[in-house]
Amino acid sequence: MSYQLPINTISTRNKEEALATDWALEERLREAKEMITGLLERMGVKASVECRYENGNLHFDVTGDEDGMIIGKKGRTLDAIETLMNRMVNRTGTEPIRVVLDVDRYRKRREENLTRTAHRLAKKAKGEQRIVTIGPLCPRDRRVIHLALAGDPGLRTESVGEGEMKKLRIIPLGKEPEGSRTIEQNPTRFER
């Protein structure tokens, strides 16, 4: 298991504290990898787990024969395991580390698919001068779409709704959400 601790981000600590932090991080990495491999074994899944520390996040890349079982419908099982891992890794009072779990590049493929869909729907919204509403989407998916369209000067995006699963609106400039025509999109029908 290899990683690089960003020592330059530890500006106020002396060398001994930095080494102690390095050791504590290595211990958390080891414990986290044991947790995820143990959980996968209990699920009856044979998989290999690669672990890395990058940009303050702890990344686990899982590969195996039963990826669909780990990912689950619409990534819900993967999200649940990731949430569980985040809680387990951060149960101590130390500095929190975000755990990112991916199976056979599922999250990367999902992000690419959402980005393509966002650009296609943005083109449709601007071309028809209508607000396009998609969702409900989880926070991670909404963030991908918001970031994908952030640089487009001809439109803006906004999340609407209550709770974790919200809809996302793609709004051409000059259109106001109240009283304007909208196009509803089903989030399960993204391009493949």
N, C-alpha and C positions, 0 to 999 in steps of 0.2 A: 504494500500500500504506500503510494508516494503522494506527496502534496507539497506545496510551497506556502509557507506562512508569510504573509506580507508584513515583514518586520518594519518596513518604513511607515506603516500605519500606526505603529506603537510609538508615538512620539514622546510621551511623558514617562515612559517606563525605563528603568535601567536595564542593563544586560541580563542580570539574574532574573528579573521579573519577566523579561521577554522569553528567556529559556524556560521558565516555569509555565508561561502561557503556551509555549510550543509543546511542552510535555502534556499539559492538560488537553490541548487540542488533539494531539495524537491519541490520547486515551479516549476521548469522546469519539474520534473516528473509529477506533477499534471496537468500542462498545456498540456504536451505531451499526457497523457492518455485521456484528454478531446478532444484533436484534433483527435486522432485515433478513439475514440468511436463516435464522431460527423461525421467523414468521413464515417464510416461504416453505421451509421444510414442514411446518405444521399444516400448511395448506396443501401439502402433497405435491408441490411443484419443484422440479429439478431445474435449477437455474444457476448461472454464475453471476456474481455481483462485483462490479468494479466501482471503486470509491475514489473521489478526488475532492480536494478543497480548492475552491476557485471563487474569487471576488466576494469572500465572506460567506459563501454558500457551500454546503456539503452536498455534493452530487453523487447519486447512486445510479449507475447504469446496469440494468438487469437484462440478461439475455437467457433464453431458455426455449424449450419446446412448447410450452403452454402459455405463450404471451397473452392470449385472449382471456385466459382465466385471471391473470394478474391485472390486466387493463380493465376488464369488465365493460358493461354496456355504457357507451359514451364516456368512458374513462372514469366512471364513478368508483370502481374498486381501487384503481390506482390513486385517485384523489383521497380515498378513505385511508389507504395504507400510508400515503404521504403525510396526511394530517396526524395519524397515529405516531409516525416516526418523528415528526416535529415535536409533538408533546413529550415523547419519551426522551429524546435527545436534550430537550430544553427543560427538563423537570427540575434541574438543580438551579441554584441562584446565580450561576455564572453567566457570562455574556451570551445572549441568545445567538444561535446559528440557525439559518434557514436550511431546511432539508429539501432537496429537489430530487424527486424519484422519477426515473424514466425507464420505459421498457421498450427495447428494440426501436429506439428513436420515435416512439409514438408522439411524445409532446412536441418534438421538432416538426414532424410531419403535420400534426394538427395545427401548429402555428403557421406553417407555410400555407396550408389549406385555408385557414381563416383569413390570412393576409390576401390571398388571391380573391376570395369571396368578398372581402371588404372593398377591394379596388373595383371589382365588377359591380357591386351594389352602389358604390360612390358614383361610378360613371352613369349608372341608371338614374340615380337621384338627381344628378346635375342635368342629364339629358332631358328628363321628363319634368324637371323642376318640381319634384315631389319629395316629401320626407319618406325615407325608407326605414321601417322599423323591423328589427330582427330580435329574436329571443323567445323565451328567456335564455340568458347565458350566464354561466358562472363568472365570477370576478376575473379569473385568469383569461378566459376567452374575450371578455369585454376589453380588458387591458390591451390584448393583442390588437384588436380592431381599432381602439382609440389611438394607439401608437402608430399603426399602419397608415392611418388617415390624418395624423397630426400635421404633416407637412403640406397638405392640400389647402391652398388659400381659398378655394371656391366652396368650401363646406366646413361644417363643424359636427362634432358628435356629442351625444349626451346619453347618460344612463337614466332610465326612468323605472320607477316601481319601488317596491318595498322588499326588504329581506335580501338574502344573498343572491338569488336568481332574479335578475332584472332584465328588462328589454333595453336595447340600444337603438338610438335614433341616429340616422345619417341625414343631416339637414343641409340642403343647399343654402348658401348665403342669400339673404333676402326673404327666406321663408320662415314663418313663425309656426311653432308646433300646434297652437290652438287654431282650430277651424280650417286647417289646410288639408289637402288630400294626402293620404299616406298609402304606402305600399307595405303590406305585412309580408314578412318572409319567415318561412319555417326554418329554424336553426338546424334541424336534422337533415335538411336537404342541401347541404353544402356540396360543392363540386368534389368529386373524388379524384 
